[in-house]
Amino acid sequence: MMDALLLWDQELFLWLNGLGLEPFDAFWMTITDKRYTIGFYAILTAFMGKWLGWKNTLWMLLAIALLITFTDQVTNLFKDGFKRLRPCHEAELTDIMRRVKPGCGGYYGYFSGHASNSFAMATFFVVLFARQFKLLRLLFVIAAMVAYSRIYIGVHYPLDVISGSLFGILGGWLFAKLYLRFIPNPI
């Protein structure tokens, strides 16, 4: 059963990765670049900070720092525990896949840290602010684009991305609920 699932995952990866076209490579490399995602969320946090006030913004920054630390550390535990090679490290795939990113990243890829962090941040902001700012739900589109970019550039399988996304949603929801519970009048 597990072998069939991993084979399906590999075939789906090759199909999705193979859909890429060179004119779009730079776009997807930009989407996957953490600097742009961090910058985007820094701007969003600053905007929310003007609305929340400085004290609650400091608490929100602490919650975000703890959230990202949590998702990063659990992601690393999974990568070290499962030891599933990234597709770009699989000798049998290197000649048949599109490898857009020059480097491959770490040796193991289950599950995707980019996907978990992107969905954690999206969920955190949506749980906290979507009632007041309905457009924030579009953060899930951005998170999905970041997650897909990992397949596009050739560094993660679809199950890496799906698992990371689901874990990120859980982490973002948990930290948003903790924020709402422990911060007096947060919103």
N, CA and C atoms as an extended XYZ file, in Angstrom:
561
Properties=species:S:1:pos:R:3:atomname:S:1:resname:S:1:resid:I:1 pbc="F F F"
N         0.823       -1.197        0.000 N   MET     1
C         0.000        0.000        0.000 CA  MET     1
C         0.873        1.269        0.000 C   MET     1
N         1.863        1.313        0.898 N   MET     2
C         2.736        2.487        0.985 CA  MET     2
C         3.545        2.651       -0.295 C   MET     2
N         4.021        1.541       -0.856 N   ASP     3
C         4.784        1.612       -2.105 CA  ASP     3
C         3.935        2.175       -3.237 C   ASP     3
N         2.669        1.777       -3.287 N   ALA     4
C         1.764        2.281       -4.326 CA  ALA     4
C         1.534        3.778       -4.149 C   ALA     4
N         1.382        4.211       -2.904 N   LEU     5
C         1.172        5.637       -2.633 CA  LEU     5
C         2.394        6.460       -3.041 C   LEU     5
N         3.577        5.957       -2.707 N   LEU     6
C         4.804        6.678       -3.069 CA  LEU     6
C         5.022        6.696       -4.580 C   LEU     6
N         4.658        5.616       -5.255 N   LEU     7
C         4.761        5.588       -6.717 CA  LEU     7
C         3.785        6.584       -7.335 C   LEU     7
N         2.567        6.624       -6.834 N   TRP     8
C         1.585        7.604       -7.314 CA  TRP     8
C         2.100        9.017       -7.087 C   TRP     8
N         2.683        9.257       -5.925 N   ASP     9
C         3.222       10.576       -5.591 CA  ASP     9
C         4.336       10.965       -6.570 C   ASP     9
N         5.186       10.025       -6.878 N   GLN    10
C         6.281       10.280       -7.810 CA  GLN    10
C         5.740       10.574       -9.219 C   GLN    10
N         4.756        9.810       -9.656 N   GLU    11
C         4.163       10.037      -10.981 CA  GLU    11
C         3.454       11.385      -11.050 C   GLU    11
N         2.727       11.732       -9.978 N   LEU    12
C         2.054       13.032       -9.935 CA  LEU    12
C         3.083       14.159       -9.932 C   LEU    12
N         4.166       13.980       -9.192 N   PHE    13
C         5.243       14.973       -9.200 CA  PHE    13
C         5.772       15.183      -10.613 C   PHE    13
N         6.093       14.098      -11.298 N   LEU    14
C         6.656       14.217      -12.651 CA  LEU    14
C         5.684       14.919      -13.589 C   LEU    14
N         4.403       14.633      -13.455 N   TRP    15
C         3.406       15.275      -14.310 CA  TRP    15
C         3.315       16.770      -13.995 C   TRP    15
N         3.153       17.112      -12.698 N   LEU    16
C         3.027       18.525      -12.317 CA  LEU    16
C         4.306       19.303      -12.616 C   LEU    16
N         5.430       18.716      -12.298 N   ASN    17
C         6.714       19.360      -12.548 CA  ASN    17
C         6.934       19.537      -14.050 C   ASN    17
N         6.477       18.568      -14.826 N   GLY    18
C         6.632       18.620      -16.280 CA  GLY    18
C         5.746       19.640      -16.970 C   GLY    18
N         4.746       20.153      -16.265 N   LEU    19
C         3.876       21.178      -16.843 CA  LEU    19
C         4.580       22.528      -16.964 C   LEU    19
N         5.682       22.679      -16.248 N   GLY    20
C         6.389       23.953      -16.228 CA  GLY    20
C         6.933       24.345      -17.588 C   GLY    20
N         6.981       25.639      -17.797 N   LEU    21
C         7.521       26.212      -19.023 CA  LEU    21
C         8.579       27.249      -18.668 C   LEU    21
N         9.653       27.255      -19.402 N   GLU    22
C        10.774       28.131      -19.098 CA  GLU    22
C        10.392       29.601      -18.935 C   GLU    22
N         9.464       30.154      -19.745 N   PRO    23
C         9.115       31.572      -19.538 CA  PRO    23
C         8.517       31.868      -18.153 C   PRO    23
N         8.009       30.840      -17.455 N   PHE    24
C         7.411       31.038      -16.135 CA  PHE    24
C         8.354       30.685      -14.987 C   PHE    24
N         9.526       30.183      -15.298 N   ASP    25
C        10.456       29.739      -14.257 CA  ASP    25
C        10.814       30.870      -13.288 C   ASP    25
N        11.106       32.038      -13.790 N   ALA    26
C        11.491       33.164      -12.925 CA  ALA    26
C        10.338       33.549      -11.997 C   ALA    26
N         9.116       33.508      -12.506 N   PHE    27
C         7.941       33.802      -11.678 CA  PHE    27
C         7.861       32.845      -10.498 C   PHE    27
N         7.980       31.543      -10.768 N   TRP    28
C         7.854       30.550       -9.700 CA  TRP    28
C         9.052       30.582       -8.753 C   TRP    28
N        10.220       30.949       -9.253 N   MET    29
C        11.366       31.115       -8.364 CA  MET    29
C        11.152       32.311       -7.425 C   MET    29
N        10.485       33.350       -7.914 N   THR    30
C        10.162       34.494       -7.069 CA  THR    30
C         9.133       34.095       -6.012 C   THR    30
N         8.118       33.352       -6.422 N   ILE    31
C         7.078       32.914       -5.486 CA  ILE    31
C         7.682       32.065       -4.369 C   ILE    31
N         8.651       31.233       -4.695 N   THR    32
C         9.235       30.323       -3.709 CA  THR    32
C        10.294       30.972       -2.833 C   THR    32
N        10.721       32.173       -3.183 N   ASP    33
C        11.776       32.875       -2.455 CA  ASP    33
C        11.230       33.415       -1.128 C   ASP    33
N        11.803       32.961       -0.036 N   LYS    34
C        11.329       33.357        1.292 CA  LYS    34
C        11.382       34.861        1.521 C   LYS    34
N        12.320       35.545        0.892 N   ARG    35
C        12.433       36.989        1.111 CA  ARG    35
C        11.153       37.719        0.740 C   ARG    35
N        10.508       37.291       -0.341 N   TYR    36
C         9.286       37.961       -0.778 CA  TYR    36
C         8.117       37.630        0.143 C   TYR    36
N         8.058       36.377        0.571 N   THR    37
C         6.988       35.983        1.488 CA  THR    37
C         7.144       36.697        2.824 C   THR    37
N         8.356       36.748        3.343 N   ILE    38
C         8.607       37.442        4.613 CA  ILE    38
C         8.269       38.922        4.472 C   ILE    38
N         8.671       39.518        3.360 N   GLY    39
C         8.353       40.921        3.124 CA  GLY    39
C         6.857       41.170        3.053 C   GLY    39
N         6.147       40.286        2.369 N   PHE    40
C         4.699       40.406        2.255 CA  PHE    40
C         4.045       40.359        3.629 C   PHE    40
N         4.440       39.378        4.442 N   TYR    41
C         3.829       39.251        5.767 CA  TYR    41
C         4.287       40.355        6.715 C   TYR    41
N         5.465       40.901        6.512 N   ALA    42
C         5.908       42.044        7.319 CA  ALA    42
C         5.013       43.257        7.040 C   ALA    42
N         4.705       43.475        5.767 N   ILE    43
C         3.808       44.579        5.399 CA  ILE    43
C         2.413       44.339        5.962 C   ILE    43
N         1.921       43.099        5.844 N   LEU    44
C         0.598       42.766        6.368 CA  LEU    44
C         0.559       42.944        7.890 C   LEU    44
N         1.612       42.528        8.566 N   THR    45
C         1.686       42.685       10.022 CA  THR    45
C         1.703       44.171       10.400 C   THR    45
N         2.443       44.961        9.647 N   ALA    46
C         2.474       46.403        9.918 CA  ALA    46
C         1.086       47.016        9.731 C   ALA    46
N         0.382       46.594        8.687 N   PHE    47
C        -0.976       47.091        8.453 CA  PHE    47
C        -1.886       46.698        9.616 C   PHE    47
N        -1.825       45.439       10.019 N   MET    48
C        -2.654       44.974       11.129 CA  MET    48
C        -2.233       45.673       12.424 C   MET    48
N        -0.939       45.962       12.531 N   GLY    49
C        -0.446       46.646       13.715 CA  GLY    49
C        -1.032       48.031       13.889 C   GLY    49
N        -1.221       48.739       12.786 N   LYS    50
C        -1.844       50.070       12.872 CA  LYS    50
C        -3.269       49.939       13.401 C   LYS    50
N        -3.916       48.862       13.045 N   TRP    51
C        -5.290       48.628       13.457 CA  TRP    51
C        -5.349       48.125       14.906 C   TRP    51
N        -4.383       47.290       15.311 N   LEU    52
C        -4.385       46.677       16.645 CA  LEU    52
C        -3.829       47.572       17.737 C   LEU    52
N        -2.881       48.426       17.378 N   GLY    53
C        -2.145       49.184       18.394 CA  GLY    53
C        -0.837       48.479       18.691 C   GLY    53
N         0.098       49.221       19.258 N   TRP    54
C         1.458       48.694       19.403 CA  TRP    54
C         1.552       47.523       20.366 C   TRP    54
N         0.816       47.553       21.477 N   LYS    55
C         0.928       46.484       22.478 CA  LYS    55
C         0.452       45.141       21.910 C   LYS    55
N        -0.705       45.136       21.302 N   ASN    56
C        -1.218       43.887       20.723 CA  ASN    56
C        -0.398       43.448       19.512 C   ASN    56
N         0.203       44.415       18.824 N   THR    57
C         1.088       44.066       17.701 CA  THR    57
C         2.325       43.333       18.212 C   THR    57
N         2.871       43.766       19.327 N   LEU    58
C         4.018       43.053       19.910 CA  LEU    58
C         3.642       41.623       20.291 C   LEU    58
N         2.467       41.459       20.867 N   TRP    59
C         2.000       40.104       21.196 CA  TRP    59
C         1.803       39.275       19.929 C   TRP    59
N         1.281       39.924       18.877 N   MET    60
C         1.084       39.204       17.615 CA  MET    60
C         2.430       38.808       17.017 C   MET    60
N         3.422       39.696       17.078 N   LEU    61
C         4.755       39.365       16.569 CA  LEU    61
C         5.365       38.200       17.337 C   LEU    61
N         5.160       38.171       18.641 N   LEU    62
C         5.646       37.054       19.445 CA  LEU    62
C         4.943       35.761       19.028 C   LEU    62
N         3.635       35.827       18.843 N   ALA    63
C         2.879       34.636       18.412 CA  ALA    63
C         3.359       34.151       17.044 C   ALA    63
N         3.619       35.078       16.129 N   ILE    64
C         4.108       34.702       14.794 CA  ILE    64
C         5.489       34.065       14.899 C   ILE    64
N         6.367       34.651       15.709 N   ALA    65
C         7.712       34.077       15.872 CA  ALA    65
C         7.636       32.663       16.452 C   ALA    65
N         6.769       32.471       17.432 N   LEU    66
C         6.602       31.132       18.012 CA  LEU    66
C         5.981       30.166       17.006 C   LEU    66
N         5.035       30.658       16.222 N   LEU    67
C         4.395       29.823       15.200 CA  LEU    67
C         5.411       29.345       14.168 C   LEU    67
N         6.207       30.245       13.638 N   ILE    68
C         7.189       29.867       12.619 CA  ILE    68
C         8.250       28.944       13.220 C   ILE    68
N         8.665       29.228       14.443 N   THR    69
C         9.617       28.330       15.111 CA  THR    69
C         9.014       26.938       15.260 C   THR    69
N         7.771       26.879       15.686 N   PHE    70
C         7.071       25.604       15.854 CA  PHE    70
C         6.987       24.836       14.532 C   PHE    70
N         6.512       25.502       13.466 N   THR    71
C         6.363       24.786       12.195 CA  THR    71
C         7.720       24.368       11.632 C   THR    71
N         8.719       25.226       11.752 N   ASP    72
C        10.064       24.873       11.268 CA  ASP    72
C        10.626       23.669       12.017 C   ASP    72
N        10.514       23.681       13.338 N   GLN    73
C        11.111       22.603       14.124 CA  GLN    73
C        10.397       21.273       13.908 C   GLN    73
N         9.080       21.310       13.843 N   VAL    74
C         8.349       20.059       13.591 CA  VAL    74
C         8.636       19.557       12.179 C   VAL    74
N         8.722       20.467       11.223 N   THR    75
C         9.079       20.083        9.860 CA  THR    75
C        10.430       19.382        9.846 C   THR    75
N        11.402       19.945       10.539 N   ASN    76
C        12.733       19.328       10.588 CA  ASN    76
C        12.697       17.963       11.269 C   ASN    76
N        11.884       17.819       12.310 N   LEU    77
C        11.739       16.507       12.954 CA  LEU    77
C        11.191       15.469       11.969 C   LEU    77
N        10.198       15.874       11.178 N   PHE    78
C         9.632       14.960       10.188 CA  PHE    78
C        10.655       14.619        9.113 C   PHE    78
N        11.377       15.624        8.633 N   LYS    79
C        12.381       15.368        7.596 CA  LYS    79
C        13.450       14.406        8.104 C   LYS    79
N        13.933       14.638        9.313 N   ASP    80
C        14.961       13.762        9.880 CA  ASP    80
C        14.397       12.395       10.254 C   ASP    80
N        13.121       12.344       10.624 N   GLY    81
C        12.503       11.081       11.012 CA  GLY    81
C        12.156       10.189        9.831 C   GLY    81
N        11.567       10.787        8.789 N   PHE    82
C        11.151        9.993        7.627 CA  PHE    82
C        12.285        9.762        6.638 C   PHE    82
N        13.209       10.705        6.556 N   LYS    83
C        14.368       10.599        5.659 CA  LYS    83
C        13.958       10.276        4.205 C   LYS    83
N        12.916       10.939        3.749 N   ARG    84
C        12.493       10.774        2.359 CA  ARG    84
C        13.272       11.754        1.496 C   ARG    84
N        13.995       11.216        0.528 N   LEU    85
C        14.785       12.072       -0.350 CA  LEU    85
C        13.901       13.045       -1.118 C   LEU    85
N        14.420       14.229       -1.352 N   ARG    86
C        13.758       15.169       -2.251 CA  ARG    86
C        13.848       14.591       -3.669 C   ARG    86
N        12.908       14.947       -4.527 N   PRO    87
C        12.984       14.417       -5.894 CA  PRO    87
C        14.276       14.793       -6.612 C   PRO    87
N        14.808       15.971       -6.325 N   CYS    88
C        16.037       16.419       -6.979 CA  CYS    88
C        17.271       15.664       -6.472 C   CYS    88
N        17.115       14.875       -5.433 N   HIS    89
C        18.203       14.024       -4.949 CA  HIS    89
C        18.024       12.563       -5.385 C   HIS    89
N        16.935       12.261       -6.051 N   GLU    90
C        16.668       10.900       -6.527 CA  GLU    90
C        17.375       10.703       -7.864 C   GLU    90
N        18.350        9.823       -7.882 N   ALA    91
C        19.141        9.582       -9.098 CA  ALA    91
C        18.264        9.163      -10.275 C   ALA    91
N        17.226        8.386      -10.021 N   GLU    92
C        16.369        7.904      -11.102 CA  GLU    92
C        15.492        8.986      -11.718 C   GLU    92
N        15.371       10.137      -11.039 N   LEU    93
C        14.517       11.218      -11.541 CA  LEU    93
C        15.284       12.372      -12.177 C   LEU    93
N        16.554       12.492      -11.897 N   THR    94
C        17.285       13.695      -12.307 CA  THR    94
C        17.277       13.927      -13.813 C   THR    94
N        17.219       12.877      -14.596 N   ASP    95
C        17.226       13.048      -16.051 CA  ASP    95
C        15.836       13.249      -16.648 C   ASP    95
N        14.780       12.989      -15.886 N   ILE    96
C        13.435       13.079      -16.457 CA  ILE    96
C        12.580       14.180      -15.843 C   ILE    96
N        13.097       14.872      -14.850 N   MET    97
C        12.339       15.961      -14.225 CA  MET    97
C        12.886       17.312      -14.662 C   MET    97
N        12.063       18.349      -14.458 N   ARG    98
C        12.515       19.720      -14.668 CA  ARG    98
C        13.072       20.212      -13.344 C   ARG    98
N        14.296       20.579      -13.342 N   ARG    99
C        14.897       21.133      -12.129 CA  ARG    99
C        15.169       22.600      -12.394 C   ARG    99
N        14.358       23.434      -11.792 N   VAL   100
C        14.440       24.869      -12.025 CA  VAL   100
C        15.419       25.523      -11.052 C   VAL   100
N        15.372       25.095       -9.810 N   LYS   101
C        16.254       25.666       -8.785 CA  LYS   101
C        17.648       25.073       -8.942 C   LYS   101
N        18.669       25.920       -9.010 N   PRO   102
C        20.034       25.401       -9.190 CA  PRO   102
C        20.464       24.457       -8.069 C   PRO   102
N        20.186       24.823       -6.820 N   GLY   103
C        20.492       23.946       -5.696 CA  GLY   103
C        19.255       23.161       -5.316 C   GLY   103
N        19.473       22.095       -4.582 N   CYS   104
C        18.337       21.245       -4.238 CA  CYS   104
C        17.823       21.488       -2.830 C   CYS   104
N        18.608       22.129       -2.010 N   GLY   105
C        18.207       22.282       -0.614 CA  GLY   105
C        18.693       21.098        0.190 C   GLY   105
N        18.116       20.917        1.358 N   GLY   106
C        18.497       19.797        2.210 CA  GLY   106
C        18.257       18.464        1.526 C   GLY   106
N        18.787       17.436        2.121 N   TYR   107
C        18.711       16.109        1.519 CA  TYR   107
C        17.306       15.527        1.571 C   TYR   107
N        16.598       15.779        2.665 N   TYR   108
C        15.269       15.181        2.857 CA  TYR   108
C        14.167       16.218        2.676 C   TYR   108
N        12.983       15.735        2.268 N   GLY   109
C        11.935       16.676        1.926 CA  GLY   109
C        10.569       16.450        2.523 C   GLY   109
N        10.382       15.429        3.343 N   TYR   110
C         9.033       15.205        3.888 CA  TYR   110
C         8.946       15.746        5.292 C   TYR   110
N         8.190       16.780        5.472 N   PHE   111
C         7.303       17.521        4.600 CA  PHE   111
C         7.836       18.909        4.330 C   PHE   111
N         7.177       19.635        3.454 N   SER   112
C         7.667       20.927        2.986 CA  SER   112
C         7.533       22.024        4.040 C   SER   112
N         8.656       22.621        4.399 N   GLY   113
C         8.656       23.748        5.321 CA  GLY   113
C         8.032       24.993        4.708 C   GLY   113
N         8.264       25.205        3.412 N   HIS   114
C         7.646       26.349        2.746 CA  HIS   114
C         6.121       26.238        2.810 C   HIS   114
N         5.606       25.043        2.524 N   ALA   115
C         4.157       24.845        2.557 CA  ALA   115
C         3.616       25.011        3.974 C   ALA   115
N         4.299       24.420        4.955 N   SER   116
C         3.784       24.515        6.330 CA  SER   116
C         3.828       25.961        6.823 C   SER   116
N         4.906       26.672        6.570 N   ASN   117
C         4.989       28.061        7.024 CA  ASN   117
C         3.987       28.958        6.306 C   ASN   117
N         3.836       28.777        5.006 N   SER   118
C         2.900       29.613        4.245 CA  SER   118
C         1.466       29.407        4.700 C   SER   118
N         1.071       28.156        4.863 N   PHE   119
C        -0.298       27.895        5.306 CA  PHE   119
C        -0.495       28.247        6.777 C   PHE   119
N         0.553       28.130        7.590 N   ALA   120
C         0.442       28.538        8.990 CA  ALA   120
C         0.171       30.037        9.088 C   ALA   120
N         0.922       30.818        8.340 N   MET   121
C         0.731       32.270        8.374 CA  MET   121
C        -0.641       32.655        7.823 C   MET   121
N        -1.024       32.052        6.704 N   ALA   122
C        -2.336       32.357        6.119 CA  ALA   122
C        -3.448       32.033        7.105 C   ALA   122
N        -3.385       30.865        7.717 N   THR   123
C        -4.422       30.459        8.660 CA  THR   123
C        -4.442       31.371        9.872 C   THR   123
N        -3.278       31.694       10.394 N   PHE   124
C        -3.177       32.586       11.557 CA  PHE   124
C        -3.897       33.909       11.273 C   PHE   124
N        -3.587       34.538       10.158 N   PHE   125
C        -4.192       35.828        9.829 CA  PHE   125
C        -5.682       35.700        9.512 C   PHE   125
N        -6.063       34.633        8.840 N   VAL   126
C        -7.478       34.465        8.500 CA  VAL   126
C        -8.304       34.226        9.762 C   VAL   126
N        -7.834       33.368       10.654 N   VAL   127
C        -8.579       33.115       11.891 CA  VAL   127
C        -8.715       34.403       12.699 C   VAL   127
N        -7.665       35.194       12.749 N   LEU   128
C        -7.703       36.411       13.568 CA  LEU   128
C        -8.486       37.554       12.922 C   LEU   128
N        -8.378       37.715       11.605 N   PHE   129
C        -8.843       38.966       11.003 CA  PHE   129
C        -9.841       38.840        9.855 C   PHE   129
N       -10.210       37.638        9.442 N   ALA   130
C       -11.054       37.504        8.237 CA  ALA   130
C       -12.449       38.083        8.421 C   ALA   130
N       -12.944       38.142        9.659 N   ARG   131
C       -14.268       38.750        9.858 CA  ARG   131
C       -14.241       40.235        9.507 C   ARG   131
N       -13.152       40.883        9.882 N   GLN   132
C       -13.030       42.317        9.630 CA  GLN   132
C       -12.519       42.614        8.216 C   GLN   132
N       -11.679       41.743        7.702 N   PHE   133
C       -11.047       41.953        6.394 CA  PHE   133
C       -11.235       40.694        5.550 C   PHE   133
N       -12.342       40.615        4.859 N   LYS   134
C       -12.702       39.394        4.124 CA  LYS   134
C       -11.687       39.011        3.049 C   LYS   134
N       -11.010       39.993        2.476 N   LEU   135
C       -10.024       39.703        1.434 CA  LEU   135
C        -8.835       38.889        1.936 C   LEU   135
N        -8.662       38.837        3.243 N   LEU   136
C        -7.547       38.052        3.788 CA  LEU   136
C        -7.659       36.571        3.444 C   LEU   136
N        -8.842       36.125        3.115 N   ARG   137
C        -9.005       34.719        2.719 CA  ARG   137
C        -8.162       34.399        1.478 C   ARG   137
N        -7.820       35.438        0.713 N   LEU   138
C        -6.963       35.239       -0.457 CA  LEU   138
C        -5.542       34.815       -0.067 C   LEU   138
N        -5.213       34.933        1.219 N   LEU   139
C        -3.909       34.457        1.672 CA  LEU   139
C        -3.735       32.963        1.397 C   LEU   139
N        -4.842       32.240        1.367 N   PHE   140
C        -4.754       30.811        1.049 CA  PHE   140
C        -4.337       30.587       -0.404 C   PHE   140
N        -4.693       31.503       -1.283 N   VAL   141
C        -4.249       31.404       -2.685 CA  VAL   141
C        -2.735       31.613       -2.741 C   VAL   141
N        -2.247       32.593       -2.009 N   ILE   142
C        -0.806       32.836       -1.976 CA  ILE   142
C        -0.082       31.635       -1.376 C   ILE   142
N        -0.615       31.102       -0.279 N   ALA   143
C         0.002       29.927        0.350 CA  ALA   143
C         0.018       28.741       -0.611 C   ALA   143
N        -1.065       28.551       -1.354 N   ALA   144
C        -1.119       27.445       -2.318 CA  ALA   144
C        -0.094       27.650       -3.443 C   ALA   144
N         0.085       28.898       -3.844 N   MET   145
C         1.088       29.171       -4.875 CA  MET   145
C         2.498       28.881       -4.368 C   MET   145
N         2.782       29.267       -3.135 N   VAL   146
C         4.097       28.972       -2.548 CA  VAL   146
C         4.283       27.458       -2.474 C   VAL   146
N         3.259       26.756       -2.021 N   ALA   147
C         3.349       25.294       -1.900 CA  ALA   147
C         3.580       24.652       -3.273 C   ALA   147
N         2.800       25.060       -4.269 N   TYR   148
C         2.965       24.487       -5.611 CA  TYR   148
C         4.331       24.815       -6.198 C   TYR   148
N         4.861       25.981       -5.869 N   SER   149
C         6.164       26.370       -6.413 CA  SER   149
C         7.240       25.354       -6.062 C   SER   149
N         7.094       24.685       -4.934 N   ARG   150
C         8.074       23.695       -4.502 CA  ARG   150
C         8.090       22.479       -5.421 C   ARG   150
N         6.927       22.132       -5.960 N   ILE   151
C         6.841       21.052       -6.952 CA  ILE   151
C         7.383       21.557       -8.276 C   ILE   151
N         6.958       22.749       -8.654 N   TYR   152
C         7.360       23.334       -9.934 CA  TYR   152
C         8.872       23.384      -10.075 C   TYR   152
N         9.562       23.849       -9.025 N   ILE   153
C        11.014       24.003       -9.131 CA  ILE   153
C        11.765       22.688       -8.917 C   ILE   153
N        11.057       21.634       -8.510 N   GLY   154
C        11.651       20.305       -8.449 CA  GLY   154
C        12.238       19.868       -7.120 C   GLY   154
N        11.795       20.479       -6.010 N   VAL   155
C        12.401       20.130       -4.727 CA  VAL   155
C        11.473       19.386       -3.764 C   VAL   155
N        10.195       19.230       -4.116 N   HIS   156
C         9.256       18.503       -3.245 CA  HIS   156
C         8.249       17.709       -4.062 C   HIS   156
N         7.859       16.586       -3.498 N   TYR   157
C         6.765       15.772       -4.044 CA  TYR   157
C         5.430       16.384       -3.604 C   TYR   157
N         4.346       16.051       -4.314 N   PRO   158
C         3.025       16.552       -3.896 CA  PRO   158
C         2.647       16.184       -2.461 C   PRO   158
N         2.955       14.960       -2.017 N   LEU   159
C         2.610       14.598       -0.637 CA  LEU   159
C         3.414       15.404        0.383 C   LEU   159
N         4.621       15.799        0.041 N   ASP   160
C         5.403       16.683        0.912 CA  ASP   160
C         4.658       18.001        1.101 C   ASP   160
N         4.143       18.510       -0.005 N   VAL   161
C         3.464       19.795       -0.013 CA  VAL   161
C         2.095       19.698        0.668 C   VAL   161
N         1.349       18.642        0.379 N   ILE   162
C         0.028       18.470        0.993 CA  ILE   162
C         0.169       18.300        2.507 C   ILE   162
N         1.101       17.456        2.923 N   SER   163
C         1.312       17.241        4.366 CA  SER   163
C         1.763       18.520        5.055 C   SER   163
N         2.687       19.234        4.435 N   GLY   164
C         3.138       20.503        5.005 CA  GLY   164
C         2.012       21.515        5.092 C   GLY   164
N         1.176       21.564        4.062 N   SER   165
C         0.046       22.500        4.059 CA  SER   165
C        -0.930       22.182        5.182 C   SER   165
N        -1.272       20.910        5.333 N   LEU   166
C        -2.206       20.511        6.390 CA  LEU   166
C        -1.625       20.793        7.775 C   LEU   166
N        -0.346       20.504        7.945 N   PHE   167
C         0.281       20.796        9.234 CA  PHE   167
C         0.302       22.297        9.486 C   PHE   167
N         0.585       23.081        8.454 N   GLY   168
C         0.586       24.536        8.600 CA  GLY   168
C        -0.778       25.076        8.986 C   GLY   168
N        -1.824       24.544        8.383 N   ILE   169
C        -3.187       24.963        8.741 CA  ILE   169
C        -3.456       24.655       10.210 C   ILE   169
N        -3.087       23.471       10.648 N   LEU   170
C        -3.274       23.098       12.058 CA  LEU   170
C        -2.473       24.022       12.982 C   LEU   170
N        -1.211       24.264       12.650 N   GLY   171
C        -0.381       25.134       13.471 CA  GLY   171
C        -0.894       26.562       13.510 C   GLY   171
N        -1.270       27.100       12.355 N   GLY   172
C        -1.794       28.461       12.303 CA  GLY   172
C        -3.074       28.613       13.105 C   GLY   172
N        -3.955       27.627       13.004 N   TRP   173
C        -5.208       27.654       13.759 CA  TRP   173
C        -4.916       27.597       15.263 C   TRP   173
N        -4.030       26.688       15.661 N   LEU   174
C        -3.689       26.524       17.072 CA  LEU   174
C        -3.111       27.817       17.655 C   LEU   174
N        -2.164       28.422       16.959 N   PHE   175
C        -1.532       29.631       17.487 CA  PHE   175
C        -2.486       30.825       17.468 C   PHE   175
N        -3.372       30.898       16.496 N   ALA   176
C        -4.374       31.968       16.487 CA  ALA   176
C        -5.314       31.810       17.682 C   ALA   176
N        -5.726       30.584       17.955 N   LYS   177
C        -6.614       30.339       19.099 CA  LYS   177
C        -5.900       30.639       20.423 C   LYS   177
N        -4.626       30.282       20.514 N   LEU   178
C        -3.864       30.607       21.725 CA  LEU   178
C        -3.730       32.119       21.892 C   LEU   178
N        -3.478       32.801       20.792 N   TYR   179
C        -3.387       34.258       20.823 CA  TYR   179
C        -4.699       34.856       21.332 C   TYR   179
N        -5.804       34.382       20.780 N   LEU   180
C        -7.112       34.905       21.186 CA  LEU   180
C        -7.429       34.582       22.645 C   LEU   180
N        -6.938       33.466       23.116 N   ARG   181
C        -7.242       33.053       24.488 CA  ARG   181
C        -6.415       33.822       25.532 C   ARG   181
N        -5.144       34.066       25.234 N   PHE   182
C        -4.260       34.601       26.250 CA  PHE   182
C        -3.972       36.091       26.153 C   PHE   182
N        -4.315       36.695       25.058 N   ILE   183
C        -4.067       38.134       24.925 CA  ILE   183
C        -5.369       38.859       25.237 C   ILE   183
N        -5.370       39.700       26.262 N   PRO   184
C        -6.620       40.396       26.608 CA  PRO   184
C        -7.039       41.381       25.517 C   PRO   184
N        -8.275       41.286       25.090 N   ASN   185
C        -8.840       42.152       24.051 CA  ASN   185
C        -7.923       42.282       22.843 C   ASN   185
N        -7.545       41.159       22.201 N   PRO   186
C        -6.557       41.229       21.128 CA  PRO   186
C        -7.057       41.895       19.860 C   PRO   186
N        -8.356       41.847       19.622 N   ILE   187
C        -8.850       42.355       18.334 CA  ILE   187
C       -10.029       43.274       18.565 C   ILE   187
